[in-house]
């Protein structure tokens, strides 16, 4: 008798149930065995006497990994092994989460009745099943796998396959004999019963959180492992992990070093953009040590103010904590790129081979954000690109910056372009993106521009990130070439007991001082009003050239950039007027002395202009007005380079007074002179003893001495944007502090005018070492120390001064980022201080009045578009921007925030996935492959309420329809992570992959053993895995959340540019997702 089954209407499984009797013997040859195949026939299979199973293809056999042709066989072998926990067509069953209980029962059954052997020679064995009862024999041909799908109980991808059953005597005897012959041939088959039992035991054993974490990572980042070569990973054989620097690094810094090396080898460049106070210099030194051990030549390019920091680690100094590492790199300054001769740190710049460095480390790389081309002039950026990166040997570049992006994505592009040797128009095949760097950042800029036009309430960083989600290549780009962690990230996801905590920030003290208490002195509002009346025409002689001569001077002094746009001298002058007006305003806010000095210079300049005109009118003796030509005006209001007139001064602009409307210019000059001179006479009344702000500062110093916030700590840093103010404060507080409080003072302005009351050398670094001897590793622990340090922003970046616990901003910077950077000198990881204090001096005005007056003074700030790019100029006055700035300044009055929390625009922190990749690489290097790890495994962890980790489950799923990414907005497609509470609330949806992985890392890393109290509670709750209805329901809710998020994005896309994502693709539900792992949090 012959019967056939199509497994659609006629299921072979149903026939087995009728045919199997007590004592039956079963022989099976098939490609796959699944515990769900057992579960489908459990009642019948428990009655049989024995079952012999042959894997028709090699399974549980270790093949020669060195033979390339064996690789695919190994992949298939692992696939067959993993199918034991559920085949590709048993996803629905796996998602019921009953696999643990089924595996336990299946293992017991196998131990009692089943033997497994595998094809060991990779020769063909025909799939079939033979069933022998007491009085009958049956053979089933066409059963390719012993699974619930193979039995007909789950849908598979079969289109045409008939299973044939026969009881023909000759046929059944022939199959029986053939099976027996093969079964007993040790050359053909290998017994793997133990391996199968052990594997099934893995399915229900209690897994450590760490193991499940790494299995999760292996599933997600397996393609990364396959695509990475050994050269792209840090080679520990260099011995760099035995170095002093490596052993001084915190865990998060070590993660950064390994990630940077990978990115440098893979993409040729990396931007390390960790937040202020996280020790980017030491991380960079770890990278330098690695390449130094590989005999690579290294150049450090840094601002001159940071040069001593880097040179310390090169020299045989007492305060060099890394002296045993014998660092060997060149240190040059950013400004050296503009020089062709002379010496810098003993290097002859006329002879240097810029193209011979293997690695260039650029400290404060945001100084290279701009690449504005100039005609007939090579900028620093261009020299760096052409002579360092493109010329000579292949050069890798590591860039260090806490603020690599300001408000334009070209900031990022210009830095990334260094790694690509300027070729940002091509697609990086290592990056898994569909666009070039140029296109990615251009699209992101458009999104940013739209975001910047939103109302103040909607204009948040979170809103910006949500919008950038539509350009997912942007995140892949960041992930590929940046490492950026925030302070909050480190605190939440690393063991702070090992690292040492950050100090607690006390609420900032906001102090407003009057200018003076002298009666009759002009009020601050009236001062602002007078400043707004100034035309500052002394800076704009081009405005007064006679019409008949305008073209002559335009041809003489206007220039064109390499991009073909015109750069007019009259435009330069308008820019200079703007900057000088801002300069006056900021110096007034800084100190009466700085304001007086600036007013005197202005009055003298105007007076000189008027005298020249009068001499010309009367005698004709002075026929030209000579004006310095300002070549480089940085219009970025975030920068203060222009405040101390650090312009690039070119040749004189000479204008023949005979070609000017001198009478009109003279009238305007006289108006400005009257206003400026009156203000100067007024301000001269305010001597130091009548300077209310200065006296208030002395009171703060006294309060600090009498009421220290940390026992015994008297140290204070006082910041000002202006060297004039620093000189004034030192002159008028140093003696007071010494005589009244026995405090030693010092001032640093970045020039050679540094001073200190201690009898020590006044070099920049020597003053810092004696101000913060512990953080700077000063050798002499008993020598006197400096207590008060008064400084400009020359020390606001890159310095560790955490011996100090109090910082005073004597003048408020308009850019909140600069205030945070200043505070970062003392607000650092591992500080000895329990608390730290920020004190901000503000003008004696409400914030609303301050913003309004600032607006009025800047009302003449209309700026021409000098770049001809069509972008809004950053100094163009817009009310929305003023409201935005007000919001930021208000925030700083109430709390000290991190840079990434100031909603100024683009923050790239905490977006990268590099830490997880490096975790996986290190684990596999130490523990071997995870290729055959079963899917569907789980672990149980304890909740961490203080870090916001509540009870729930994190499901890690794979969309089996991997050809379709749901509208290209899931960074990890086809993998989806959902963190859900027991009540169905989604704590982190599938778009927040970085956040969810961070939680898994925190819960799991370092926990190499199962957590007994957690898993025992879970097992009791679920009857040892037999009652998983609640968790299966949560899995369903998690998948629904993915579908709902898609539906929401479909609706949103109907109202956005670029068309709709609706109907682009669809996913059905539970059956489209395979459960890879789940982590229960109790």
ROTOR-36420 format. One record per residue (C-alpha): x, y, z. Coordinates in steps of 0.5 Angstrom, whole numbers, padded with zeros to 4 digits, always signed. Layout:
BEGIN
XYZ...
This chain:
BEGIN
+0000+0000+0000+0003+0007-0002+0000+0013+0001+0002+0021+0000+0002+0027+0004+0002+0034+0002+0003+0037+0009-0002+0042+0007-0009+0038+0008-0006+0031+0009-0001+0032+0015+0004+0027+0016+0005+0028+0023-0003+0026+0024-0001+0019+0020+0005+0018+0025+0000+0019+0031-0004+0014+0028+0002+0009+0027+0006+0010+0033+0005+0004+0038+0008+0002+0045+0015-0001+0043+0015+0002+0036+0023+0003+0034+0024+0009+0029+0030+0011+0025+0030+0018+0022+0035+0021+0017+0034+0028+0016+0038+0035+0016+0035+0038+0022+0032+0036+0029+0028+0040+0033+0025+0040+0040+0019+0043+0037+0018+0036+0033+0019+0032+0039+0014+0037+0042+0009+0036+0036+0009+0028+0037+0011+0028+0045+0005+0023+0047+0007+0018+0042+0014+0019+0042+0014+0018+0050+0011+0011+0048+0017+0008+0043+0023+0004+0045+0028+0007+0041+0030+0012+0036+0036+0013+0032+0037+0019+0028+0042+0021+0023+0044+0028+0021+0044+0027+0013+0049+0033+0013+0055+0034+0018+0053+0037+0024+0057+0038+0031+0063+0037+0027+0069+0042+0027+0072+0043+0020+0078+0046+0019+0077+0054+0019+0084+0055+0015+0081+0052+0009+0076+0057+0006+0072+0052+0002+0070+0049+0009+0067+0056+0011+0060+0055+0008+0060+0048+0011+0061+0051+0018+0056+0056+0017+0051+0051+0015+0053+0046+0020+0052+0052+0025+0045+0053+0022+0043+0046+0023+0046+0046+0030+0042+0052+0032+0035+0049+0029+0035+0044+0035+0032+0050+0039+0027+0052+0033+0028+0052+0026+0027+0058+0021+0019+0056+0020+0018+0055+0028+0018+0062+0030+0011+0062+0032+0013+0057+0037+0019+0060+0039+0016+0066+0041+0011+0063+0046+0017+0062+0050+0016+0055+0052+0022+0053+0049+0026+0052+0056+0020+0047+0059+0020+0043+0052+0028+0043+0052+0028+0040+0059+0023+0034+0057+0026+0033+0050+0033+0032+0054+0030+0027+0059+0027+0023+0053+0033+0023+0049+0037+0021+0055+0033+0015+0055+0031+0013+0048+0035+0017+0043+0042+0016+0039+0044+0021+0034+0050+0020+0029+0052+0025+0024+0054+0025+0017+0062+0026+0018+0064+0025+0010+0059+0030+0007+0057+0024+0002+0050+0024+0000+0045+0020+0005+0037+0020+0003+0033+0023+0008+0027+0018+0010+0024+0016+0016+0023+0008+0018+0018+0006+0023+0018-0001+0026+0012-0004+0030+0011-0011+0032+0008-0013+0026+0009-0008+0021+0014-0004+0018+0013+0003+0014+0018+0008+0010+0017+0015+0009+0021+0018+0004+0021+0026+0003+0022+0028+0010+0027+0033+0010+0027+0035+0017+0024+0033+0024+0021+0039+0026+0014+0041+0027+0014+0044+0020+0017+0038+0017+0011+0034+0020+0006+0039+0017+0004+0043+0023+0007+0050+0021+0008+0053+0015+0014+0053+0011+0017+0055+0004+0015+0048+0001+0011+0049-0006+0011+0042-0009+0014+0036-0004+0010+0030-0003+0012+0025+0002+0011+0018+0000+0009+0012+0005+0010+0005+0004+0009-0002+0007+0012-0006+0001+0016-0011+0004+0022-0011+0000+0022-0004+0000+0022-0003+0007+0027-0009+0008+0032-0005+0003+0031+0001+0007+0032-0002+0014+0039-0006+0011+0042+0000+0008+0040+0004+0015+0043-0001+0019+0050-0001+0014+0051+0006+0015+0049+0007+0022+0055+0002+0024+0060+0005+0019+0065+0009+0023+0068+0012+0017+0062+0015+0015+0058+0017+0021+0060+0020+0028+0056+0019+0034+0054+0026+0037+0049+0024+0042+0053+0027+0048+0053+0033+0044+0046+0034+0042+0044+0033+0049+0049+0038+0052+0046+0043+0047+0039+0042+0049+0041+0043+0056+0044+0050+0054+0037+0051+0052+0034+0051+0059+0040+0052+0063+0041+0059+0067+0045+0063+0063+0049+0069+0066+0047+0076+0064+0054+0077+0061+0053+0071+0056+0047+0073+0054+0049+0080+0053+0055+0077+0048+0050+0073+0044+0046+0079+0043+0052+0083+0040+0054+0077+0036+0048+0077+0033+0047+0084+0031+0055+0085+0030+0057+0079+0026+0057+0082+0020+0062+0087+0023+0066+0081+0025+0066+0078+0018+0068+0085+0015+0074+0087+0020+0081+0085+0019+0086+0083+0024+0090+0090+0022+0084+0094+0024+0084+0091+0031+0089+0093+0036+0094+0088+0036+0096+0086+0044+0103+0083+0042+0105+0090+0041+0105+0090+0049+0102+0097+0049+0097+0094+0055+0103+0093+0059+0105+0101+0059+0104+0106+0064+0099+0110+0060+0094+0104+0059+0094+0102+0066+0093+0109+0068+0086+0109+0064+0079+0108+0066+0075+0103+0063+0071+0108+0059+0078+0111+0056+0081+0104+0055+0074+0103+0051+0076+0109+0047+0083+0107+0045+0081+0101+0042+0075+0104+0038+0080+0109+0036+0085+0104+0033+0079+0101+0030+0077+0107+0026+0084+0109+0025+0085+0103+0021+0078+0102+0018+0077+0109+0016+0084+0113+0017+0081+0118+0022+0077+0119+0028+0074+0125+0032+0074+0124+0040+0069+0128+0042+0068+0126+0049+0065+0131+0054+0069+0136+0058+0073+0133+0064+0073+0126+0061+0081+0126+0060+0081+0126+0052+0089+0127+0053+0090+0121+0056+0086+0117+0051+0090+0120+0046+0096+0118+0049+0094+0111+0050+0093+0111+0042+0100+0114+0041+0103+0109+0045+0100+0104+0041+0103+0107+0034+0109+0108+0038+0110+0101+0039+0109+0100+0032+0115+0104+0030+0110+0110+0027+0112+0117+0027+0107+0121+0031+0106+0129+0030+0101+0133+0036+0098+0139+0033+0095+0143+0038+0094+0151+0040+0100+0154+0043+0097+0155+0050+0097+0147+0050+0104+0146+0048+0107+0145+0055+0101+0140+0057+0104+0135+0051+0111+0137+0052+0111+0135+0059+0110+0127+0057+0116+0128+0053+0121+0130+0058+0125+0128+0064+0121+0132+0069+0119+0130+0076+0112+0132+0074+0111+0127+0068+0107+0121+0071+0108+0117+0064+0116+0118+0064+0117+0110+0064+0113+0110+0057+0119+0114+0054+0114+0118+0049+0117+0120+0043+0113+0125+0038+0113+0132+0035+0109+0138+0038+0108+0143+0033+0102+0149+0034+0096+0150+0030+0100+0157+0028+0106+0153+0025+0102+0151+0019+0102+0159+0017+0109+0159+0018+0115+0157+0013+0121+0159+0017+0123+0159+0024+0124+0154+0029+0118+0151+0034+0120+0147+0039+0127+0146+0036+0124+0144+0030+0126+0148+0024+0120+0149+0020+0124+0151+0013+0126+0144+0013+0120+0140+0016+0117+0134+0012+0110+0135+0013+0108+0129+0009+0112+0124+0013+0108+0123+0019+0104+0116+0020+0099+0119+0025+0097+0126+0027+0093+0128+0033+0090+0135+0033+0088+0137+0039+0082+0142+0039+0081+0140+0032+0075+0145+0032+0079+0150+0030+0080+0147+0024+0072+0147+0023+0072+0153+0018+0075+0152+0011+0074+0159+0008+0078+0159+0001+0082+0166+0000+0085+0168-0007+0093+0167-0007+0093+0165+0000+0094+0158+0003+0090+0157+0010+0092+0153+0015+0087+0148+0014+0089+0147+0006+0096+0146+0009+0094+0141+0013+0090+0138+0008+0095+0138+0002+0102+0138+0006+0100+0133+0012+0095+0129+0010+0095+0128+0002+0103+0128+0001+0108+0123+0003+0106+0117+0007+0099+0115+0008+0097+0119+0015+0092+0117+0020+0089+0123+0024+0086+0123+0031+0082+0129+0032+0080+0131+0040+0075+0136+0041+0069+0137+0046+0065+0141+0041+0067+0138+0034+0060+0141+0031+0058+0148+0032+0051+0150+0028+0054+0148+0021+0055+0141+0019+0060+0143+0015+0064+0144+0021+0064+0136+0021+0065+0135+0014+0072+0139+0014+0074+0135+0020+0072+0129+0017+0075+0131+0010+0082+0130+0013+0081+0123+0014+0079+0122+0007+0084+0127+0004+0079+0131+0002+0075+0126-0002+0069+0127+0001+0065+0126-0005+0066+0119-0005+0062+0113-0002+0066+0110+0004+0065+0102+0003+0067+0101+0010+0061+0105+0012+0055+0101+0010+0052+0108+0007+0049+0109+0000+0051+0117+0000+0058+0120+0000+0060+0124+0006+0058+0131+0003+0051+0128+0001+0050+0126+0008+0052+0132+0011+0048+0136+0006+0042+0133+0008+0043+0133+0015+0044+0141+0014+0037+0142+0011+0034+0138+0017+0038+0143+0022+0036+0149+0018+0029+0147+0018+0029+0145+0026+0033+0152+0027+0026+0155+0025+0022+0152+0030+0019+0156+0036+0023+0156+0042+0019+0151+0046+0020+0146+0040+0027+0147+0039+0030+0142+0043+0036+0137+0042+0031+0131+0042+0027+0134+0037+0033+0135+0032+0035+0128+0033+0028+0125+0032+0028+0129+0025+0035+0127+0023+0033+0120+0024+0030+0120+0017+0037+0121+0015+0040+0115+0018+0046+0115+0014+0048+0121+0018+0048+0116+0025+0052+0111+0021+0057+0116+0019+0058+0119+0026+0058+0111+0029+0064+0110+0024+0068+0116+0025+0067+0119+0032+0067+0117+0039+0063+0122+0043+0061+0120+0051+0057+0125+0055+0059+0125+0063+0052+0122+0064+0053+0116+0060+0060+0115+0064+0056+0116+0070+0050+0111+0068+0054+0105+0065+0061+0105+0068+0062+0103+0075+0064+0109+0078+0067+0106+0084+0073+0104+0080+0073+0110+0077+0072+0115+0082+0066+0120+0082+0065+0127+0079+0064+0132+0084+0057+0135+0086+0056+0141+0083+0053+0146+0087+0047+0151+0085+0051+0157+0081+0051+0163+0085+0049+0169+0080+0051+0176+0083+0050+0182+0080+0054+0188+0081+0053+0196+0080+0059+0199+0077+0060+0204+0082+0057+0207+0088+0059+0214+0086+0053+0219+0086+0051+0221+0080+0054+0216+0076+0051+0214+0069+0046+0208+0070+0048+0202+0066+0042+0202+0062+0044+0209+0060+0051+0207+0058+0048+0202+0053+0044+0207+0050+0050+0211+0049+0054+0206+0046+0048+0204+0041+0049+0211+0038+0056+0210+0036+0057+0210+0029+0064+0208+0029+0066+0211+0023+0073+0211+0024+0073+0204+0022+0069+0205+0015+0073+0210+0011+0071+0207+0005+0064+0209+0006+0066+0216+0005+0070+0215-0002+0067+0220-0008+0063+0216-0013+0067+0218-0018+0073+0214-0015+0069+0208-0012+0071+0203-0018+0078+0205-0017+0079+0203-0010+0074+0197-0011+0079+0194-0016+0085+0196-0011+0082+0193-0005+0077+0188-0006+0079+0181-0007+0076+0174-0010+0076+0168-0006+0078+0161-0010+0070+0160-0011+0069+0166-0015+0065+0170-0010+0067+0178-0008+0070+0180-0002+0069+0187-0001+0073+0192+0003+0067+0196+0005+0064+0189+0007+0070+0188+0011+0069+0195+0014+0062+0194+0016+0064+0187+0020+0070+0191+0023+0065+0196+0026+0060+0191+0028+0066+0187+0032+0068+0193+0035+0061+0195+0038+0061+0188+0041+0068+0189+0044+0066+0195+0047+0060+0192+0050+0063+0186+0052+0069+0190+0056+0064+0194+0059+0061+0188+0062+0068+0185+0064+0071+0191+0068+0071+0199+0068+0079+0198+0067+0078+0194+0060+0073+0199+0058+0077+0205+0060+0083+0202+0056+0079+0201+0050+0075+0208+0050+0082+0211+0050+0084+0207+0044+0078+0209+0041+0078+0217+0043+0085+0217+0041+0084+0214+0034+0078+0218+0032+0082+0224+0035+0088+0222+0030+0083+0222+0024+0080+0229+0025+0087+0232+0026+0089+0228+0019+0083+0231+0016+0084+0238+0019+0092+0238+0017+0089+0236+0010+0084+0242+0009+0089+0247+0012+0096+0245+0009+0095+0239+0005+0101+0236+0009+0097+0229+0010+0094+0227+0003+0093+0219+0005+0089+0216+0011+0093+0209+0013+0088+0204+0015+0091+0197+0017+0087+0191+0012+0084+0186+0016+0085+0180+0012+0081+0175+0017+0075+0177+0021+0072+0171+0024+0065+0172+0024+0063+0167+0029+0060+0170+0035+0062+0163+0038+0069+0165+0038+0073+0171+0041+0079+0171+0037+0078+0178+0035+0077+0181+0042+0084+0182+0043+0085+0184+0036+0088+0178+0034+0087+0179+0027+0091+0177+0021+0094+0184+0019+0096+0185+0012+0098+0191+0008+0096+0198+0009+0089+0201+0006+0091+0207+0003+0086+0212+0001+0088+0219-0002+0084+0224+0003+0083+0228-0004+0078+0222-0006+0074+0223+0000+0068+0227+0003+0072+0229+0008+0067+0234+0011+0062+0229+0012+0067+0224+0015+0069+0229+0020+0062+0231+0022+0061+0223+0023+0068+0223+0027+0066+0229+0031+0060+0226+0033+0063+0219+0035+0068+0223+0039+0063+0227+0043+0060+0221+0045+0066+0217+0047+0070+0222+0050+0064+0223+0055+0064+0216+0057+0071+0216+0058+0071+0222+0063+0065+0219+0066+0069+0212+0067+0075+0215+0069+0072+0217+0076+0071+0210+0078+0078+0208+0081+0079+0201+0084+0076+0203+0091+0070+0206+0088+0069+0199+0083+0063+0196+0086+0065+0189+0082+0072+0189+0084+0070+0190+0092+0065+0185+0091+0070+0180+0088+0074+0181+0094+0068+0179+0099+0067+0173+0095+0075+0171+0096+0074+0173+0104+0068+0168+0104+0071+0163+0101+0077+0163+0106+0072+0163+0112+0067+0158+0109+0071+0153+0105+0066+0148+0101+0071+0143+0102+0075+0142+0108+0082+0146+0107+0081+0148+0100+0082+0155+0099+0083+0155+0091+0079+0160+0087+0080+0160+0079+0078+0167+0076+0076+0168+0069+0076+0174+0064+0075+0174+0057+0080+0180+0057+0087+0180+0059+0086+0188+0061+0081+0185+0066+0086+0180+0068+0092+0185+0069+0087+0189+0073+0084+0184+0078+0091+0181+0079+0094+0188+0081+0088+0190+0085+0087+0183+0089+0094+0180+0089+0096+0184+0095+0090+0184+0099+0089+0177+0098+0096+0176+0101+0096+0181+0107+0089+0179+0109+0088+0172+0108+0095+0169+0107+0093+0167+0100+0098+0167+0094+0096+0169+0087+0098+0168+0080+0095+0171+0073+0096+0168+0066+0094+0171+0060+0097+0167+0055+0103+0172+0054+0110+0173+0057+0106+0178+0062+0105+0172+0067+0106+0174+0074+0105+0170+0081+0106+0172+0088+0110+0166+0090+0118+0166+0088+0118+0162+0082+0119+0162+0075+0113+0165+0071+0112+0160+0066+0105+0158+0064+0106+0151+0066+0110+0152+0072+0104+0157+0075+0099+0151+0073+0103+0146+0077+0104+0150+0083+0096+0152+0083+0094+0145+0082+0100+0140+0084+0096+0134+0085+0092+0134+0079+0099+0136+0075+0103+0131+0079+0108+0136+0082+0114+0132+0085+0115+0136+0091+0109+0135+0095+0111+0140+0101+0113+0146+0097+0108+0153+0097+0102+0153+0093+0098+0158+0089+0091+0159+0092+0088+0164+0087+0089+0164+0079+0086+0169+0075+0087+0168+0068+0084+0169+0061+0081+0163+0056+0088+0161+0055+0087+0156+0060+0079+0154+0059+0081+0148+0055+0085+0142+0056+0087+0143+0063+0086+0139+0069+0086+0144+0075+0081+0140+0079+0085+0141+0086+0081+0147+0086+0073+0147+0088+0071+0154+0086+0071+0158+0079+0069+0165+0078+0067+0168+0071+0068+0175+0072+0065+0177+0066+0059+0172+0063+0061+0169+0056+0055+0170+0051+0056+0163+0049+0054+0158+0054+0059+0153+0052+0065+0157+0054+0062+0158+0061+0062+0150+0061+0069+0149+0058+0071+0154+0064+0068+0150+0069+0071+0143+0066+0078+0145+0069+0075+0143+0076+0069+0139+0074+0073+0133+0073+0072+0125+0074+0076+0123+0080+0076+0130+0083+0078+0130+0091+0073+0135+0092+0066+0133+0094+0063+0139+0092+0065+0145+0087+0062+0152+0086+0061+0156+0080+0060+0164+0081+0058+0168+0075+0058+0176+0075+0052+0179+0071+0051+0186+0069+0046+0189+0074+0040+0188+0070+0035+0183+0069+0036+0178+0064+0030+0181+0060+0033+0188+0060+0040+0185+0059+0038+0181+0052+0034+0187+0050+0039+0192+0051+0044+0187+0048+0039+0187+0042+0039+0195+0041+0047+0195+0041+0047+0190+0036+0042+0193+0032+0047+0196+0027+0050+0189+0026+0047+0188+0020+0052+0184+0016+0053+0183+0009+0053+0175+0006+0061+0175+0006+0061+0168+0004+0056+0168-0002+0054+0161+0000+0046+0163+0002+0047+0161+0009+0044+0166+0014+0050+0170+0017+0051+0168+0025+0051+0175+0027+0045+0177+0023+0040+0179+0029+0034+0175+0029+0029+0175+0035+0028+0168+0035+0036+0167+0036+0035+0172+0042+0030+0168+0045+0034+0162+0044+0040+0165+0047+0036+0168+0053+0033+0161+0054+0041+0158+0055+0043+0164+0059+0037+0163+0064+0039+0155+0064+0046+0157+0066+0043+0162+0072+0039+0156+0075+0044+0150+0074+0051+0148+0071+0049+0144+0065+0053+0139+0060+0055+0142+0054+0051+0137+0050+0045+0139+0055+0045+0146+0052+0040+0146+0047+0045+0150+0042+0044+0145+0036+0048+0139+0034+0051+0134+0040+0054+0128+0037+0055+0125+0044+0052+0118+0046+0050+0116+0039+0056+0111+0037+0055+0104+0038+0063+0103+0038+0063+0100+0045+0059+0094+0043+0063+0092+0037+0070+0093+0042+0066+0089+0047+0064+0083+0042+0071+0083+0039+0075+0083+0046+0070+0077+0048+0071+0073+0042+0079+0074+0042+0079+0071+0050+0073+0066+0049+0072+0064+0042+0066+0064+0037+0059+0064+0039+0057+0062+0032+0053+0056+0035+0050+0059+0041+0042+0058+0041+0037+0063+0040+0031+0064+0044+0036+0064+0051+0035+0068+0056+0038+0071+0063+0035+0074+0069+0038+0081+0072+0036+0085+0078+0033+0092+0077+0037+0098+0078+0032+0104+0080+0037+0109+0082+0040+0109+0075+0033+0108+0072+0032+0101+0070+0026+0098+0072+0022+0091+0072+0021+0089+0065+0024+0085+0059+0029+0087+0054+0027+0083+0048+0032+0082+0042+0029+0080+0035+0031+0079+0028+0026+0081+0023+0026+0075+0018+0024+0079+0012+0031+0082+0012+0031+0085+0005+0026+0090+0008+0028+0096+0013+0022+0099+0016+0023+0105+0012+0030+0106+0013+0030+0108+0020+0032+0103+0024+0039+0103+0025+0040+0096+0027+0036+0093+0022+0034+0087+0021+0035+0087+0029+0030+0090+0034+0031+0092+0041+0025+0093+0045+0025+0095+0053+0018+0093+0056+0015+0094+0063+0010+0088+0065+0004+0093+0065+0006+0093+0057+0009+0100+0057+0014+0101+0052+0021+0104+0056+0025+0104+0050+0023+0103+0043+0026+0100+0037+0029+0106+0035+0033+0108+0041+0038+0102+0040+0043+0105+0043+0040+0107+0050+0037+0100+0050+0044+0097+0049+0047+0101+0054+0042+0098+0059+0044+0091+0057+0051+0093+0058+0050+0096+0065+0046+0090+0067+0050+0085+0064+0058+0086+0063+0062+0083+0068+0057+0079+0071+0059+0072+0069+0055+0068+0073+0047+0067+0073+0044+0071+0079+0041+0066+0083+0036+0070+0087+0033+0073+0080+0033+0067+0076+0030+0063+0082+0024+0068+0083+0023+0068+0075+0023+0060+0075+0018+0060+0081+0013+0066+0078+0013+0062+0071+0013+0055+0074+0020+0053+0071+0018+0056+0064+0012+0052+0063+0007+0058+0064+0010+0064+0060+0003+0067+0058+0005+0073+0061+0012+0074+0058+0009+0071+0051+0004+0077+0051+0009+0082+0053+0013+0080+0047+0007+0081+0042+0006+0088+0045+0013+0089+0044+0012+0087+0036+0006+0091+0036+0010+0097+0039+0015+0096+0032+0008+0096+0028+0005+0102+0031+0012+0106+0031+0012+0105+0023+0004+0107+0023+0006+0114+0026+0012+0115+0022+0007+0113+0016+0002+0119+0018+0008+0124+0019+0011+0122+0012+0004+0124+0009+0006+0131+0011+0013+0132+0010+0017+0133+0004+0020+0127+0000+0013+0123+0000+0010+0118+0004+0013+0112+0007+0006+0109+0008+0005+0102+0004+0013+0102+0002+0013+0096+0006+0009+0092+0011+0010+0087+0016+0005+0082+0019+0006+0081+0026+0009+0076+0031+0011+0071+0025+0016+0076+0022+0020+0076+0028+0025+0071+0031+0027+0072+0038+0034+0072+0039+0035+0073+0047+0031+0076+0052+0033+0079+0059+0028+0079+0064+0029+0085+0070+0026+0083+0076
